[in-house]
């Protein structure tokens, strides 16, 4: 027996509605899924980069004096902490900063590894929060930068640069010296 086609019957037919709804919602859900995965990867890379900044500052703040080759050894821990993310995109700088009698924070010495660090030299002024150190006091300032390149580039197509600055006071002396930095 042959079925007759009618407009009323076609409008009332509900076969395939779920397939059509799925076809409309699936692309949105897939983009949301990959977006959340990408956000989580970026968040974890940012957290690890911040951990590098705090670790470098902590190790240096525990010393009484330090040498450039010791700082290079400390910087070598950065790519290890960043695993499974690439350590090649990590830049680290550590500096000793003292606030002078006029309240200006100046760099006593600085050492960096990586190509994305800000160029600084002895005597440069830096911004340190006012309540971190008083006049005549010193601190260790660790700065990190990380260029995060997403594995799924259609949500976040450009490279994103994360930055972190960490301040610690020297633990055993009032000012940490570095003779060859």
C-alpha positions, 0 to 999 in steps of 0.5 A: 500500500502506498502512502500519500504525502500530505503537508499536514502529515509532514508537519506532525511527523516527529521522526528525526527531531533528536538528530536535528537537535543534536546537529544544531547543538553538537558544534557548540558543545564541541567548541565549549569542550575544547575551550575548557580544555585550552583554558585548563592548559593555560591555567596550569602553565600560568600556575607552574610559571608562578611556581618558578618565580617563587622557587627562584626567589626562595632559593636566592633569599636563603643565601648570604651571597651568591655568584652568577654561576649559582644563579644559572644553576637555580635558573636550570630548575625552571624548565623542570618545574614547567614540565610537561610544558616547554621550558624554552618559552620561559624567561626568568630574572632575579634581582636584588633591590634596595629602597634608598633614603628618598624612597626609590627602589633601585637594583643592586644586581640582576641576572636573567635567563631567557629572551623575554625578560625586561632589560634591566641593569644595576642602578635602574629604578623598579616599582616595588609595592610601598609596604613591602620594604622600608627605606634602607631595606633590601629584597629579592625580586624574581620575575618570570615570563612565559609565552603560552602557545595553545595546542588548539589554536582555534580558540586562542589563536595568538600566543599569550604571555604570562608574567609573574613577579615575586618579592622575598626578603633575604632570610639571613642577611639584610642584603644579598651580595653578588660580586659577578652579576 
